[in-house]
């Protein structure tokens, strides 16, 4: 399914990230926005860190997540960096937080 609109600004395209939901016109996966939000970043700040996105696109991604949590959580899990590949200093910072 190439270029399928699945939710306002969200599309799937088999040629991008093997069909993972992304923001239309970008290669930014929904999971990237969700992960920032789950780390405590307010939606209004996300475009500051991802300036190619609009606030409307961020809210669309979060709306998509609300309706497809298991799908996006699956993408988050399969893209997680294995603990043994994380530099020890980064692991220490993560543990201290």
N, C-alpha and C positions, 0 to 999 in steps of 0.2 A: 504494500500500500504506500505509494509514494505521494507525498505532499497532501496528506489528508488533514483537513481542519477538524480538530476534535473538540475544541473549546475556545471560543473567541480568538485570542492571540496564540493559542497553542496548536501545534501541528505535529504530525509524525511523518517521517520521511525515511524510508529504508536506507537511503544513501547517507543519512546523518545519524551517527551513533546507533546504527543498527535498528532504527525505528523508535528509539527512545523519544518521549515527548520533549519538544524544544519550543522556545519562543519563536514564532513565525519571523522569518527574515534574519535569524541569527543561528548560531550553533550553540546557544546557551540552553542547557537542559533545565527542565523544571526542577530537578533535584538540586541544582546549584542554588537556586533561590530558596528552596525549602530548607536546605542545610544552613544557610545564613540566618534565616528566620528562626530555626530551631536553636541556633546558638544565642538567640536573644536580640538579634538585630531587628529594630522596627522596620516594617515594610517601607516607610518613607525614607529610610537611610540606604536601602539597598541600591537605588540608582546612583548614589554617590560612589559606591564601590564598583558598580557595574554600569558605567555611564552611558553605555550604548542602549540601555533599557529605560523605558518610561515607567512611571508609577503605575499606569494602567496595566502594563505588561506584568509587573510584579504582582499586582493584585489578581490578575488572571491566572498566573502560575499558582498562587496560593489557593485560589478558588478551585482550580483543577485538582490540586492536592487534596483539598477537603472532600472531593468526590471520588478520588482514586488513590487513597492513602496506601493501600497494600501494594499497588503497582509501583508508586514512587519510592516507597520504603524498600522494595525489592531492588530498584536501581541504585539506591543509596548503599545498600548492603553489598551488592556485587562490585561496586566501585570504591569501596572502602580500602584504604591502604593497609596492608597487613602490618600488625604491630611490630614484627621483627624488621620491617623495612623502614620504620620511622627512626630518624636519628635520635640517639639517646638524650641529647639536650632538648629536643622537642618533646620527647616523652616526659622529661622532668618538668618542663613548663606546663604541660597538659595536666600532670598529676598535681601540681601546686595550685592550679586554678579551681 
